[in-house]
């Protein structure tokens, strides 16, 4: 986006297992459990981890629920395509990727829903990307668990429908959320994710309906950086040119935040560490996100897409 670098944020979070978690590898073992966690070789040893793609999917799904709660029909449904002669009501379920695929990146971004703007679509890359969550501290503990299918009439086990799985019952995994050229309200999404993770409200992996996947997030590090020094927290809408703002539809945030303090200069970057003062910024970030969703679409984004496509 813009082919230049204006702002950047890195948020490091530790994910602690509250319930057993299982992010399946998709490759069952020959003589072991039917379902096993993903594993990687690191420093010559097999190591369990949580893929960044799995985290991104969980975070995106949670964000979609939040936005739909604030404003119904304000996010698309990814991977759903609608034929041109289908009923117009089905357009509510059409993904931004399908509707905006022929468009240029700037126009596609401007017409996209808030979730696609943040996490990406087939037209452009997302602003937010989580890294693989690697274990920190004590080695994760795994155990094998059995499961059976239940006959709905007898209430007993279905013969031949037994399965077993290897789950991670204890451990802490560290991931870093990276935001590139972010809009101010997108920092509000990260704020909501941090708060909901700290309360164990976001589940990851498989078996969520069976009590798996609950984790607790703990903020480790929060850094924002800009090319030029800034007195307050801001986004790309305040840093780009008016022409770029109109072209991409960047939201101009008019919020006052606490002072960022003195930066640490690294090359062209002016880095501000706000980890210890994060809660000072929380109220304004939450307000920016809510205001953007509730008031940022006049008319509704669906109408804008139809106008742009037709």
matplotlib code that plots the C-alpha trace (Angstrom):
import matplotlib.pyplot as plt

x = [0.0, 1.3, 4.6, 6.2, 6.5, 4.7, 3.8, 4.4, 3.3, 4.5, 2.5, 3.9, 1.5, 2.0, -0.8, -1.2, -3.2, -6.3, -7.8, -6.2, -5.5, -5.2, -4.2, -4.3, -1.4, -3.8, -1.4, -2.4, 0.3, 0.5, 0.5, -0.2, -3.2, -5.6, -5.2, -1.9, -0.8, 1.4, 5.1, 8.3, 12.0, 13.8, 17.4, 17.4, 14.3, 10.6, 8.7, 4.9, 3.7, 0.6, 0.7, 0.3, -2.4, -4.5, -4.2, -5.1, -8.2, -9.3, -8.6, -10.4, -13.5, -13.6, -13.3, -16.1, -18.4, -17.5, -18.2, -21.5, -22.5, -21.9, -23.4, -25.3, -24.4, -21.2, -18.7, -18.7, -18.6, -15.3, -15.2, -18.9, -19.5, -22.8, -23.9, -24.9, -28.5, -28.9, -31.4, -30.1, -30.5, -27.7, -25.3, -25.1, -23.1, -20.9, -17.2, -15.3, -12.7, -15.4, -17.1, -13.9, -11.5, -11.4, -10.7, -7.4, -5.9, -6.7, -10.3, -10.7, -9.4, -11.7, -14.7, -13.8, -15.4, -13.5, -12.4, -11.0, -9.2, -7.5, -6.9, -6.7, -8.5, -7.6, -7.2, -4.6, -2.6, -3.9, -2.6, -2.4, -0.4, 0.4, 3.6, 3.8, 3.4, 6.5, 6.8, 8.5, 9.3, 8.8, 8.3, 4.6, 2.9, 0.9, -1.4, -3.5, -7.2, -9.8, -13.2, -16.1, -19.2, -22.5, -25.5, -28.4, -31.0, -29.2, -27.0, -24.1, -20.9, -21.1, -19.2, -16.0, -16.3, -13.5, -10.8, -8.0, -6.1, -2.9, -3.6, -1.4, -2.6, -0.1, 2.3, 2.9, 3.3, 4.6, 3.3, 3.8, 1.1, 2.5, 0.6, 2.0, 0.7, -2.2, -5.2, -5.8, -9.1, -7.2, -5.2, -8.6, -9.1, -5.8, -6.8, -10.1, -8.2, -5.7, -8.5, -10.6, -7.5, -6.7, -10.2, -9.9, -12.8, -11.0, -10.5, -8.1, -7.7, -10.0, -12.6, -13.9, -17.4, -15.7, -14.0, -10.7, -8.9, -9.2, -6.1, -5.2, -3.3, -0.7, 0.8, 4.5, 5.6, 3.8, 5.8, 4.8, 7.2, 7.1, 9.5, 9.1, 8.8, 5.3, 3.9, 0.7, -0.4, -1.7, -2.4, -1.8, -4.8, -3.0, 0.4, -0.5, -1.4, -5.0, -5.0, -3.9, -6.5, -9.3, -8.0, -7.7, -10.6, -8.4, -10.3, -9.0, -8.9, -9.4, -8.6, -6.2, -4.0, -1.4, 2.0, 4.2, 7.3, 10.8, 11.5, 14.4, 15.9, 16.8, 17.8, 14.8, 12.5, 11.4, 10.3, 8.0, 7.6, 4.2, 4.0, 4.0, 1.6, -0.7, -3.8, -3.5, -4.2, -6.9, -10.0, -9.3, -8.4, -11.7, -13.7, -11.9, -12.8, -16.5, -16.9, -15.5, -17.8, -20.9, -20.4, -17.8, -20.2, -22.6, -24.0, -23.5, -20.4, -22.6, -24.1, -20.6, -19.5, -22.6, -21.9, -18.2, -18.8, -21.8]
y = [0.0, 3.4, 1.8, 3.5, 3.1, 5.6, 3.8, 0.4, -1.3, -4.5, -6.0, -9.1, -11.3, -14.5, -17.1, -19.3, -22.5, -22.4, -25.4, -28.1, -26.8, -28.7, -27.1, -30.2, -30.9, -32.6, -35.6, -38.5, -40.8, -44.4, -46.0, -43.0, -40.6, -39.8, -36.1, -34.5, -30.8, -29.1, -29.6, -28.0, -28.7, -26.0, -26.2, -29.9, -30.7, -31.3, -28.4, -27.7, -24.3, -22.4, -21.3, -17.6, -18.5, -20.2, -17.2, -14.8, -16.9, -16.9, -13.1, -12.3, -14.4, -12.7, -9.2, -10.0, -10.9, -7.6, -5.5, -7.3, -6.7, -2.9, -2.6, -5.5, -6.2, -4.2, -7.1, -9.5, -13.3, -14.5, -17.4, -17.0, -16.1, -14.9, -15.3, -12.1, -13.3, -14.3, -12.6, -9.2, -10.1, -12.6, -9.8, -9.3, -12.6, -11.9, -11.4, -8.3, -10.4, -11.6, -8.2, -6.1, -8.4, -6.4, -3.1, -1.4, -1.8, 1.7, 1.5, -2.1, -0.9, 2.1, -0.1, -3.0, -3.8, -3.1, -6.7, -7.0, -3.7, -5.0, -8.7, -8.6, -10.0, -11.3, -7.7, -6.6, -7.7, -7.2, -4.5, -7.0, -10.3, -12.5, -14.5, -18.2, -18.5, -20.4, -21.9, -19.9, -21.0, -24.6, -27.2, -27.6, -30.7, -33.0, -35.9, -38.3, -38.2, -40.6, -39.8, -41.7, -40.9, -41.2, -43.0, -40.5, -43.3, -45.6, -42.9, -45.4, -45.4, -46.1, -49.2, -48.5, -44.7, -44.3, -41.7, -40.3, -37.0, -35.5, -32.2, -29.6, -29.3, -26.7, -24.3, -20.7, -19.5, -16.1, -14.3, -10.9, -8.9, -6.7, -3.8, -2.0, 1.4, 1.0, 3.3, 4.7, 2.7, -0.5, 0.0, -0.2, -3.7, -4.7, -3.2, -5.3, -8.4, -7.8, -7.3, -10.3, -12.5, -11.4, -12.6, -15.9, -15.0, -16.2, -19.9, -21.2, -24.5, -27.5, -28.9, -25.5, -27.1, -29.9, -27.5, -27.1, -24.0, -21.5, -19.4, -16.3, -13.5, -11.4, -8.3, -8.4, -5.5, -2.8, -0.6, 1.9, 3.5, 6.3, 7.8, 11.2, 11.9, 12.2, 13.8, 11.7, 8.3, 8.5, 6.4, 6.5, 8.8, 11.6, 10.9, 10.5, 13.2, 14.4, 12.8, 9.5, 9.8, 10.3, 7.5, 4.8, 6.1, 6.4, 7.6, 10.8, 10.3, 13.4, 12.1, 13.3, 10.7, 10.9, 12.0, 9.3, 10.6, 10.4, 8.0, 5.6, 6.3, 3.2, 4.1, 5.9, 4.7, 6.6, 3.9, 4.5, 1.8, 2.3, -1.1, 0.2, 3.0, 1.0, 1.4, 5.2, 4.8, 2.1, 4.3, 6.4, 3.4, 1.6, 4.7, 5.2, 1.6, 1.9, 5.3, 4.1, 1.1, 2.8, 6.1, 5.5, 4.1, 6.7, 5.1, 1.5, -0.2, -2.6, 0.3, 1.7, -1.7, -1.8, 1.7, 1.0, -2.3, -1.1]
z = [0.0, -1.1, -2.0, 1.1, 4.8, 7.1, 10.3, 12.0, 15.2, 16.9, 19.7, 21.4, 23.4, 25.4, 25.0, 28.0, 27.8, 30.0, 28.4, 26.2, 22.7, 19.4, 16.1, 13.9, 11.5, 9.1, 8.9, 11.2, 12.4, 11.3, 14.7, 17.0, 17.6, 14.8, 15.5, 16.5, 16.9, 14.3, 15.0, 13.6, 13.9, 15.9, 17.1, 16.1, 18.2, 17.5, 18.9, 19.1, 18.0, 16.9, 13.3, 12.6, 10.0, 12.7, 14.9, 12.1, 11.3, 15.0, 15.3, 12.1, 13.0, 16.5, 14.9, 12.4, 15.4, 17.1, 14.0, 13.3, 16.9, 16.6, 13.1, 11.3, 7.7, 8.0, 7.1, 4.2, 4.4, 2.9, 0.3, -0.6, -4.3, -5.7, -9.3, -11.1, -11.5, -7.9, -5.6, -4.4, -0.8, -1.2, -1.9, 1.9, 1.9, -1.0, -0.1, -0.8, -2.7, -5.1, -5.6, -5.9, -7.7, -10.9, -9.0, -8.5, -5.0, -3.9, -4.9, -3.6, -0.2, -0.1, -0.8, 1.4, 4.7, 8.0, 8.4, 4.9, 5.3, 8.4, 7.6, 3.8, 0.8, -2.7, -3.8, -1.3, 1.7, 5.2, 7.6, 10.5, 10.5, 13.5, 13.6, 14.5, 18.3, 19.6, 23.1, 25.8, 29.3, 30.3, 27.6, 26.6, 28.2, 25.9, 26.6, 24.6, 24.9, 23.6, 22.0, 20.7, 18.6, 20.5, 19.2, 19.3, 20.0, 22.5, 24.1, 23.9, 21.8, 18.1, 17.3, 15.3, 15.7, 18.4, 17.8, 19.8, 19.8, 21.2, 22.9, 24.6, 28.1, 29.5, 28.0, 26.9, 23.3, 22.2, 19.1, 17.6, 15.9, 13.2, 11.7, 8.6, 7.5, 9.9, 10.3, 13.8, 14.3, 13.5, 16.6, 18.3, 16.9, 18.4, 21.7, 21.7, 20.9, 23.7, 26.2, 25.1, 25.1, 28.6, 29.6, 27.8, 25.4, 22.2, 21.5, 18.9, 17.1, 16.9, 19.3, 20.6, 21.2, 23.2, 25.6, 23.8, 22.7, 25.5, 26.0, 28.1, 26.5, 28.4, 26.8, 26.7, 24.4, 22.5, 20.1, 17.5, 15.0, 12.5, 9.9, 11.5, 15.2, 16.5, 19.7, 19.8, 18.5, 15.0, 11.9, 8.2, 7.7, 9.4, 7.7, 4.1, 1.5, 1.0, -2.4, -1.0, 1.8, -0.8, -3.1, -0.4, 1.7, 4.8, 7.9, 9.4, 13.2, 15.3, 18.7, 21.3, 23.0, 25.8, 24.7, 23.2, 25.0, 23.6, 20.8, 20.3, 16.9, 14.8, 11.3, 9.8, 12.5, 15.6, 17.9, 20.9, 23.5, 25.2, 27.0, 30.5, 29.5, 27.3, 29.4, 29.1, 25.4, 25.7, 26.1, 23.0, 20.9, 21.8, 21.0, 17.7, 16.7, 17.8, 16.2, 12.9, 12.7, 13.8, 12.0, 9.3, 6.7, 5.1, 3.0, 4.0, 2.6, 0.6, -1.3, -2.0, -3.4, -5.7, -6.9, -7.5, -9.4, -11.5]

ax = plt.figure().add_subplot(projection="3d")
ax.plot(x, y, z, "-o")
ax.set_aspect("equal")
plt.show()
